[in-house]
Amino acid sequence: MKKAMLTVAIGSAIFLAACGGGKTTTGTKTTASDGETIAMKSCITCHGGELQGQNNAPKISDVGSRMTEAEILNVIENGKGTMPAGVVKGADAEAVAKWLATQK
């Protein structure tokens, strides 16, 4: 029974971490440099600490060589495959897409 409770607790923590990520803003505007910070808080749970891809999540450390900023933003906002929609939202999503587009 203790194993089952521990498994549920760890699984919940991982799930919540993947959906989390606070808003990093300067005033009311998110800066482009925040895109990396937000991505590292919000994306590493699934995509890995170096965004190298792990489990079912693809490598995104060079996603800018395969997708435009608009395409990346679309995936962030609407999800794709096993990635849920809206993990990062609004200006934060735009900042992450802008930063990821530079990763080639």
C-alpha positions as CSV (number, residue, x, y, z in Angstrom):
1,M,0.0,0.0,0.0
2,K,2.9,2.4,0.8
3,K,4.4,1.7,-2.6
4,A,1.1,2.6,-4.3
5,M,0.8,5.8,-2.4
6,L,4.4,6.7,-3.2
7,T,3.9,6.0,-6.9
8,V,0.8,8.2,-6.9
9,A,2.6,11.0,-5.1
10,I,5.6,10.9,-7.5
11,G,3.4,10.7,-10.5
12,S,1.4,13.6,-9.4
13,A,4.5,15.7,-8.8
14,I,5.8,15.0,-12.3
15,F,2.5,15.8,-13.9
16,L,2.1,19.0,-12.0
17,A,5.7,20.0,-12.8
18,A,5.0,19.5,-16.5
19,C,2.0,21.7,-16.4
20,G,3.6,24.3,-14.2
21,G,5.9,27.1,-14.8
22,G,5.3,30.5,-13.4
23,K,5.0,33.7,-15.5
24,T,8.2,35.5,-15.9
25,T,7.6,39.1,-16.9
26,T,9.1,42.5,-16.6
27,G,6.2,44.8,-15.8
28,T,3.5,43.7,-18.2
29,K,5.8,42.7,-21.1
30,T,7.7,39.4,-21.3
31,T,11.2,39.9,-22.8
32,A,12.8,37.6,-25.4
33,S,15.5,36.6,-23.0
34,D,12.8,35.3,-20.7
35,G,11.9,32.8,-23.4
36,E,14.9,30.6,-22.5
37,T,14.1,30.9,-18.8
38,I,10.4,30.0,-19.3
39,A,11.3,27.1,-21.6
40,M,13.8,25.7,-19.1
41,K,11.1,25.8,-16.4
42,S,8.2,24.5,-18.5
43,C,9.7,22.2,-21.2
44,I,12.5,20.2,-19.5
45,T,10.2,17.8,-17.7
46,C,9.2,16.2,-21.0
47,H,11.9,17.3,-23.5
48,G,14.8,16.8,-21.1
49,G,17.2,19.2,-19.4
50,E,19.1,20.0,-22.6
51,L,15.9,19.8,-24.7
52,Q,17.4,16.7,-26.2
53,G,14.2,14.8,-26.2
54,Q,13.2,11.9,-24.0
55,N,10.5,9.3,-23.7
56,N,7.8,10.4,-26.2
57,A,8.9,14.0,-26.4
58,P,11.0,15.0,-29.4
59,K,14.3,16.8,-29.4
60,I,13.7,20.6,-29.5
61,S,17.2,21.9,-29.0
62,D,17.4,22.5,-32.7
63,V,13.7,23.1,-33.5
64,G,14.4,26.4,-35.1
65,S,16.1,24.6,-38.0
66,R,12.9,22.7,-38.7
67,M,10.1,25.1,-37.8
68,T,9.4,28.8,-38.0
69,E,8.5,30.9,-34.9
70,A,4.8,30.9,-36.0
71,E,4.8,27.1,-36.3
72,I,6.5,26.7,-32.9
73,L,3.9,29.1,-31.3
74,N,1.1,27.1,-32.9
75,V,2.4,23.9,-31.3
76,I,2.8,25.6,-27.9
77,E,-0.7,27.0,-28.1
78,N,-2.6,24.1,-29.7
79,G,-0.5,21.1,-28.8
80,K,0.7,18.4,-31.1
81,G,0.9,14.6,-30.7
82,T,1.2,13.9,-27.0
83,M,2.0,17.5,-26.1
84,P,-1.0,19.2,-24.5
85,A,-2.1,22.6,-25.6
86,G,-1.4,25.7,-23.5
87,V,1.5,24.4,-21.3
88,V,2.8,28.0,-21.7
89,K,0.3,30.8,-22.6
90,G,0.1,34.4,-23.9
91,A,3.2,36.5,-23.9
92,D,5.2,33.7,-22.3
93,A,4.3,31.4,-25.1
94,E,5.4,34.0,-27.6
95,A,8.7,34.5,-25.8
96,V,9.4,30.8,-25.8
97,A,8.5,30.4,-29.5
98,K,10.8,33.3,-30.3
99,W,13.7,31.8,-28.3
100,L,13.1,28.3,-29.7
101,A,13.1,29.6,-33.2
102,T,16.7,30.7,-32.7
103,Q,17.8,27.2,-31.6
104,K,19.3,25.7,-34.7
